Amino acid sequence: MTTGEVTVEILSLDDVNERHREMLGDVGVSMTELRDRAHAYELSIDELEVLRKLERLEFLAGR
């Protein structure tokens, strides 16, 4: 049995903020709008994936 490869990425707070801005720019809406649309089940699969990634970044940034 073999184990998978693990990749660890260390991000500064500036890196997190920049990645956050880029992802929101890619979907063209605010975080609030993404969350509101998620609660109404109105997100595409791609938008939902972006929301999940943004939420993970916010968690890691302590927000």
N, CA, C and O atoms as a GROMACS GRO file, in nm:
protein
  252
    1MET      N    1   0.084  -0.118   0.000
    1MET     CA    2   0.000   0.000   0.000
    1MET      C    3   0.088   0.124   0.000
    1MET      O    4   0.184   0.134   0.077
    2THR      N    5   0.056   0.218  -0.086
    2THR     CA    6   0.131   0.343  -0.090
    2THR      C    7   0.045   0.456  -0.040
    2THR      O    8  -0.078   0.451  -0.047
    3THR      N    9   0.109   0.556   0.009
    3THR     CA   10   0.035   0.674   0.055
    3THR      C   11   0.044   0.783  -0.050
    3THR      O   12   0.138   0.787  -0.129
    4GLY      N   13  -0.055   0.871  -0.050
    4GLY     CA   14  -0.056   0.981  -0.145
    4GLY      C   15   0.043   1.089  -0.108
    4GLY      O   16   0.095   1.092   0.004
    5GLU      N   17   0.068   1.174  -0.200
    5GLU     CA   18   0.159   1.285  -0.179
    5GLU      C   19   0.083   1.400  -0.116
    5GLU      O   20  -0.029   1.431  -0.156
    6VAL      N   21   0.143   1.462  -0.017
    6VAL     CA   22   0.082   1.575   0.052
    6VAL      C   23   0.157   1.701   0.014
    6VAL      O   24   0.280   1.705   0.018
    7THR      N   25   0.083   1.804  -0.023
    7THR     CA   26   0.142   1.933  -0.056
    7THR      C   27   0.095   2.034   0.048
    7THR      O   28  -0.024   2.051   0.070
    8VAL      N   29   0.190   2.100   0.109
    8VAL     CA   30   0.159   2.203   0.208
    8VAL      C   31   0.195   2.338   0.148
    8VAL      O   32   0.306   2.357   0.098
    9GLU      N   33   0.101   2.429   0.154
    9GLU     CA   34   0.125   2.563   0.101
    9GLU      C   35   0.112   2.661   0.217
    9GLU      O   36   0.010   2.664   0.286
   10ILE      N   37   0.214   2.740   0.239
   10ILE     CA   38   0.213   2.838   0.347
   10ILE      C   39   0.181   2.973   0.287
   10ILE      O   40   0.251   3.022   0.199
   11LEU      N   41   0.072   3.034   0.336
   11LEU     CA   42   0.025   3.161   0.283
   11LEU      C   43   0.036   3.270   0.389
   11LEU      O   44   0.003   3.247   0.506
   12SER      N   45   0.083   3.385   0.349
   12SER     CA   46   0.080   3.500   0.438
   12SER      C   47  -0.062   3.557   0.434
   12SER      O   48  -0.142   3.521   0.348
   13LEU      N   49  -0.093   3.645   0.527
   13LEU     CA   50  -0.224   3.709   0.527
   13LEU      C   51  -0.245   3.787   0.399
   13LEU      O   52  -0.357   3.792   0.347
   14ASP      N   53  -0.139   3.850   0.347
   14ASP     CA   54  -0.149   3.921   0.219
   14ASP      C   55  -0.182   3.825   0.106
   14ASP      O   56  -0.262   3.857   0.018
   15ASP      N   57  -0.120   3.706   0.107
   15ASP     CA   58  -0.150   3.604   0.006
   15ASP      C   59  -0.297   3.562   0.012
   15ASP      O   60  -0.363   3.548  -0.090
   16VAL      N   61  -0.346   3.542   0.134
   16VAL     CA   62  -0.486   3.502   0.153
   16VAL      C   63  -0.579   3.610   0.100
   16VAL      O   64  -0.675   3.580   0.029
   17ASN      N   65  -0.550   3.736   0.134
   17ASN     CA   66  -0.634   3.846   0.089
   17ASN      C   67  -0.634   3.859  -0.063
   17ASN      O   68  -0.738   3.881  -0.124
   18GLU      N   69  -0.516   3.844  -0.123
   18GLU     CA   70  -0.506   3.853  -0.269
   18GLU      C   71  -0.582   3.738  -0.336
   18GLU      O   72  -0.654   3.761  -0.434
   19ARG      N   73  -0.567   3.619  -0.287
   19ARG     CA   74  -0.637   3.505  -0.344
   19ARG      C   75  -0.789   3.522  -0.329
   19ARG      O   76  -0.865   3.488  -0.419
   20HIS      N   77  -0.830   3.576  -0.215
   20HIS     CA   78  -0.972   3.602  -0.189
   20HIS      C   79  -1.027   3.700  -0.292
   20HIS      O   80  -1.133   3.677  -0.350
   21ARG      N   81  -0.955   3.810  -0.314
   21ARG     CA   82  -0.997   3.911  -0.412
   21ARG      C   83  -1.004   3.851  -0.554
   21ARG      O   84  -1.099   3.876  -0.628
   22GLU      N   85  -0.903   3.772  -0.589
   22GLU     CA   86  -0.900   3.712  -0.722
   22GLU      C   87  -1.020   3.620  -0.745
   22GLU      O   88  -1.084   3.624  -0.850
   23MET      N   89  -1.050   3.537  -0.646
   23MET     CA   90  -1.161   3.443  -0.663
   23MET      C   91  -1.295   3.515  -0.672
   23MET      O   92  -1.380   3.477  -0.751
   24LEU      N   93  -1.313   3.619  -0.590
   24LEU     CA   94  -1.437   3.696  -0.599
   24LEU      C   95  -1.447   3.765  -0.734
   24LEU      O   96  -1.555   3.773  -0.793
   25GLY      N   97  -1.336   3.815  -0.783
   25GLY     CA   98  -1.333   3.878  -0.915
   25GLY      C   99  -1.368   3.779  -1.025
   25GLY      O  100  -1.435   3.814  -1.122
   26ASP      N  101  -1.323   3.655  -1.010
   26ASP     CA  102  -1.353   3.552  -1.109
   26ASP      C  103  -1.503   3.524  -1.120
   26ASP      O  104  -1.553   3.500  -1.230
   27VAL      N  105  -1.574   3.526  -1.007
   27VAL     CA  106  -1.718   3.499  -1.012
   27VAL      C  107  -1.800   3.626  -1.027
   27VAL      O  108  -1.919   3.621  -1.061
   28GLY      N  109  -1.738   3.742  -1.002
   28GLY     CA  110  -1.803   3.870  -1.027
   28GLY      C  111  -1.912   3.911  -0.929
   28GLY      O  112  -2.000   3.991  -0.962
   29VAL      N  113  -1.908   3.855  -0.807
   29VAL     CA  114  -2.005   3.892  -0.704
   29VAL      C  115  -1.934   3.905  -0.570
   29VAL      O  116  -1.819   3.863  -0.555
   30SER      N  117  -2.003   3.962  -0.474
   30SER     CA  118  -1.946   3.976  -0.340
   30SER      C  119  -1.963   3.846  -0.261
   30SER      O  120  -2.040   3.758  -0.299
   31MET      N  121  -1.890   3.836  -0.151
   31MET     CA  122  -1.901   3.719  -0.064
   31MET      C  123  -2.042   3.710  -0.008
   31MET      O  124  -2.098   3.600   0.003
   32THR      N  125  -2.101   3.822   0.028
   32THR     CA  126  -2.237   3.823   0.082
   32THR      C  127  -2.336   3.770  -0.022
   32THR      O  128  -2.423   3.689   0.011
   33GLU      N  129  -2.321   3.814  -0.145
   33GLU     CA  130  -2.411   3.766  -0.250
   33GLU      C  131  -2.393   3.616  -0.274
   33GLU      O  132  -2.490   3.543  -0.293
   34LEU      N  133  -2.268   3.572  -0.273
   34LEU     CA  134  -2.245   3.427  -0.290
   34LEU      C  135  -2.314   3.348  -0.179
   34LEU      O  136  -2.380   3.248  -0.206
   35ARG      N  137  -2.299   3.394  -0.056
   35ARG     CA  138  -2.362   3.323   0.056
   35ARG      C  139  -2.515   3.328   0.048
   35ARG      O  140  -2.582   3.228   0.071
   36ASP      N  141  -2.568   3.444   0.013
   36ASP     CA  142  -2.714   3.455  -0.001
   36ASP      C  143  -2.766   3.362  -0.110
   36ASP      O  144  -2.867   3.294  -0.091
   37ARG      N  145  -2.697   3.358  -0.222
   37ARG     CA  146  -2.739   3.269  -0.331
   37ARG      C  147  -2.722   3.123  -0.293
   37ARG      O  148  -2.801   3.038  -0.336
   38ALA      N  149  -2.620   3.093  -0.213
   38ALA     CA  150  -2.601   2.954  -0.168
   38ALA      C  151  -2.717   2.912  -0.078
   38ALA      O  152  -2.767   2.800  -0.090
   39HIS      N  153  -2.760   3.000   0.010
   39HIS     CA  154  -2.873   2.968   0.099
   39HIS      C  155  -3.002   2.948   0.021
   39HIS      O  156  -3.092   2.878   0.066
   40ALA      N  157  -3.011   3.010  -0.095
   40ALA     CA  158  -3.130   2.995  -0.180
   40ALA      C  159  -3.111   2.885  -0.286
   40ALA      O  160  -3.195   2.867  -0.374
   41TYR      N  161  -3.000   2.811  -0.276
   41TYR     CA  162  -2.969   2.702  -0.372
   41TYR      C  163  -2.964   2.753  -0.515
   41TYR      O  164  -3.014   2.687  -0.606
   42GLU      N  165  -2.903   2.870  -0.535
   42GLU     CA  166  -2.898   2.932  -0.667
   42GLU      C  167  -2.757   2.937  -0.727
   42GLU      O  168  -2.735   3.004  -0.827
   43LEU      N  169  -2.661   2.866  -0.667
   43LEU     CA  170  -2.525   2.869  -0.719
   43LEU      C  171  -2.502   2.756  -0.818
   43LEU      O  172  -2.558   2.646  -0.805
   44SER      N  173  -2.419   2.785  -0.917
   44SER     CA  174  -2.373   2.678  -1.006
   44SER      C  175  -2.270   2.595  -0.928
   44SER      O  176  -2.225   2.635  -0.821
   45ILE      N  177  -2.235   2.481  -0.982
   45ILE     CA  178  -2.134   2.397  -0.918
   45ILE      C  179  -2.002   2.473  -0.905
   45ILE      O  180  -1.935   2.465  -0.802
   46ASP      N  181  -1.964   2.546  -1.009
   46ASP     CA  182  -1.839   2.623  -1.005
   46ASP      C  183  -1.843   2.732  -0.899
   46ASP      O  184  -1.746   2.753  -0.826
   47GLU      N  185  -1.956   2.801  -0.890
   47GLU     CA  186  -1.970   2.906  -0.788
   47GLU      C  187  -1.967   2.847  -0.648
   47GLU      O  188  -1.908   2.906  -0.557
   48LEU      N  189  -2.029   2.732  -0.631
   48LEU     CA  190  -2.028   2.667  -0.500
   48LEU      C  191  -1.886   2.628  -0.460
   48LEU      O  192  -1.847   2.643  -0.344
   49GLU      N  193  -1.809   2.579  -0.554
   49GLU     CA  194  -1.670   2.542  -0.527
   49GLU      C  195  -1.590   2.666  -0.488
   49GLU      O  196  -1.508   2.659  -0.396
   50VAL      N  197  -1.611   2.777  -0.556
   50VAL     CA  198  -1.543   2.902  -0.520
   50VAL      C  199  -1.582   2.944  -0.379
   50VAL      O  200  -1.496   2.983  -0.300
   51LEU      N  201  -1.709   2.937  -0.346
   51LEU     CA  202  -1.755   2.973  -0.212
   51LEU      C  203  -1.687   2.886  -0.107
   51LEU      O  204  -1.641   2.938  -0.005
   52ARG      N  205  -1.680   2.758  -0.130
   52ARG     CA  206  -1.616   2.668  -0.032
   52ARG      C  207  -1.468   2.702  -0.015
   52ARG      O  208  -1.416   2.701   0.097
   53LYS      N  209  -1.400   2.731  -0.124
   53LYS     CA  210  -1.259   2.769  -0.116
   53LYS      C  211  -1.242   2.901  -0.040
   53LYS      O  212  -1.150   2.915   0.041
   54LEU      N  213  -1.331   2.996  -0.067
   54LEU     CA  214  -1.326   3.125   0.003
   54LEU      C  215  -1.350   3.106   0.152
   54LEU      O  216  -1.282   3.168   0.235
   55GLU      N  217  -1.444   3.021   0.187
   55GLU     CA  218  -1.472   2.996   0.329
   55GLU      C  219  -1.354   2.930   0.398
   55GLU      O  220  -1.325   2.959   0.513
   56ARG      N  221  -1.284   2.840   0.328
   56ARG     CA  222  -1.165   2.778   0.386
   56ARG      C  223  -1.055   2.882   0.406
   56ARG      O  224  -0.986   2.881   0.507
   57LEU      N  225  -1.039   2.971   0.308
   57LEU     CA  226  -0.939   3.077   0.323
   57LEU      C  227  -0.972   3.167   0.442
   57LEU      O  228  -0.884   3.205   0.519
   58GLU      N  229  -1.099   3.202   0.457
   58GLU     CA  230  -1.139   3.286   0.569
   58GLU      C  231  -1.113   3.217   0.702
   58GLU      O  232  -1.069   3.280   0.798
   59PHE      N  233  -1.140   3.088   0.708
   59PHE     CA  234  -1.114   3.011   0.830
   59PHE      C  235  -0.965   3.014   0.863
   59PHE      O  236  -0.927   3.040   0.977
   60LEU      N  237  -0.882   2.989   0.763
   60LEU     CA  238  -0.737   2.989   0.785
   60LEU      C  239  -0.686   3.126   0.825
   60LEU      O  240  -0.588   3.137   0.899
   61ALA      N  241  -0.752   3.232   0.778
   61ALA     CA  242  -0.712   3.370   0.812
   61ALA      C  243  -0.768   3.413   0.946
   61ALA      O  244  -0.737   3.522   0.994
   62GLY      N  245  -0.850   3.329   1.008
   62GLY     CA  246  -0.906   3.362   1.139
   62GLY      C  247  -1.020   3.461   1.135
   62GLY      O  248  -1.042   3.536   1.230
   63ARG      N  249  -1.094   3.461   1.023
   63ARG     CA  250  -1.206   3.554   1.009
   63ARG      C  251  -1.336   3.488   1.048
   63ARG      O  252  -1.441   3.551   1.043
   0.00000   0.00000   0.00000
